[in-house]
Amino acid sequence: MNNPPTSLSRLFQEYDFERMDVRQHANIIIERTLEMGNWEELHWLFHHYGIQRITEYLKQLGSRRLSKMTFNYWIKLLQIKEYRPAPFAEIRDKLWSR
């Protein structure tokens, strides 16, 4: 199955959801599901991509693409000690604190 579950369509309103592919659009699917998915969608995400792929996403892109709260939740839950910090983190933090 190359399409994400239809329940995720609410997270991709600007995309043609029917044409989304779980391999081609993996990063955006992981990002939005970690950020806004419900328990069933998160279960699908971890079952489909596996903890290693999601951990790699968090290490490489998580601090730049997820909210600070969501990113911190997942790295603590998955016990990730090392990750690539967001460039210009101070600027990002100032913008989000408004």
C-alpha positions as CSV (number, residue, x, y, z in Angstrom):
1,M,0.0,0.0,0.0
2,N,1.6,3.3,-1.1
3,N,-1.1,5.7,0.2
4,P,-1.3,7.0,3.7
5,P,-4.5,6.3,5.7
6,T,-7.5,8.4,4.6
7,S,-7.8,9.7,8.2
8,L,-4.6,11.7,7.6
9,S,-6.2,13.7,4.8
10,R,-7.2,16.5,7.2
11,L,-3.4,17.2,7.7
12,F,-2.7,17.7,4.0
13,Q,-5.3,20.1,2.8
14,E,-2.9,21.8,0.4
15,Y,-1.9,18.5,-1.2
16,D,-3.7,16.2,-3.6
17,F,-4.0,13.6,-0.9
18,E,-5.1,10.8,-3.2
19,R,-1.8,11.2,-5.1
20,M,0.4,11.2,-2.0
21,D,2.9,8.3,-1.8
22,V,4.2,7.0,1.5
23,R,7.7,6.7,0.1
24,Q,7.9,9.9,-1.9
25,H,6.3,12.0,0.8
26,A,7.7,10.2,3.9
27,N,9.2,13.3,5.6
28,I,6.0,15.4,5.4
29,I,3.9,12.5,6.5
30,I,6.1,11.7,9.4
31,E,6.3,15.4,10.4
32,R,2.6,16.1,10.4
33,T,1.6,12.8,12.0
34,L,4.1,13.3,14.8
35,E,2.8,16.9,15.2
36,M,-0.9,16.4,14.9
37,G,-1.8,12.8,14.5
38,N,-4.2,10.9,16.8
39,W,-3.3,7.6,18.5
40,E,-4.5,5.4,15.6
41,E,-2.5,7.5,13.1
42,L,0.6,7.4,15.2
43,H,0.2,3.6,15.5
44,W,0.1,3.4,11.7
45,L,3.1,5.7,11.4
46,F,5.3,3.6,13.7
47,H,4.1,0.4,12.2
48,H,4.6,1.6,8.6
49,Y,7.9,3.4,8.9
50,G,9.4,1.8,11.9
51,I,11.1,3.4,14.9
52,Q,14.5,3.6,13.1
53,R,13.2,5.7,10.2
54,I,11.2,8.0,12.6
55,T,14.3,8.3,14.8
56,E,16.4,9.3,11.8
57,Y,13.8,11.9,10.8
58,L,13.9,13.4,14.4
59,K,17.7,13.4,14.5
60,Q,18.1,15.1,11.0
61,L,15.0,17.3,10.6
62,G,12.9,17.2,13.8
63,S,14.3,20.3,15.5
64,R,13.8,22.4,12.4
65,R,10.4,21.1,11.3
66,L,8.4,20.3,14.4
67,S,7.3,22.6,17.1
68,K,9.7,22.8,20.1
69,M,7.2,21.1,22.4
70,T,6.5,18.3,19.9
71,F,10.2,17.8,19.2
72,N,11.1,17.6,22.9
73,Y,8.3,15.2,23.6
74,W,9.4,12.7,20.9
75,I,13.2,12.9,21.6
76,K,12.5,12.3,25.3
77,L,10.0,9.5,24.6
78,L,12.3,7.8,22.1
79,Q,15.4,8.5,24.3
80,I,17.3,10.3,21.5
81,K,20.4,11.9,22.9
82,E,22.1,13.3,19.8
83,Y,20.4,15.3,17.0
84,R,21.1,18.0,14.5
85,P,20.0,21.3,16.0
86,A,18.1,23.8,14.0
87,P,20.2,26.6,12.5
88,F,19.4,29.9,13.9
89,A,17.6,28.3,16.8
90,E,17.6,31.6,18.8
91,I,15.6,33.4,16.0
92,R,13.2,30.5,15.8
93,D,12.6,30.5,19.5
94,K,12.0,34.3,19.6
95,L,9.4,34.0,16.7
96,W,7.5,31.1,18.4
97,S,7.4,32.8,21.8
98,R,5.2,35.7,20.5
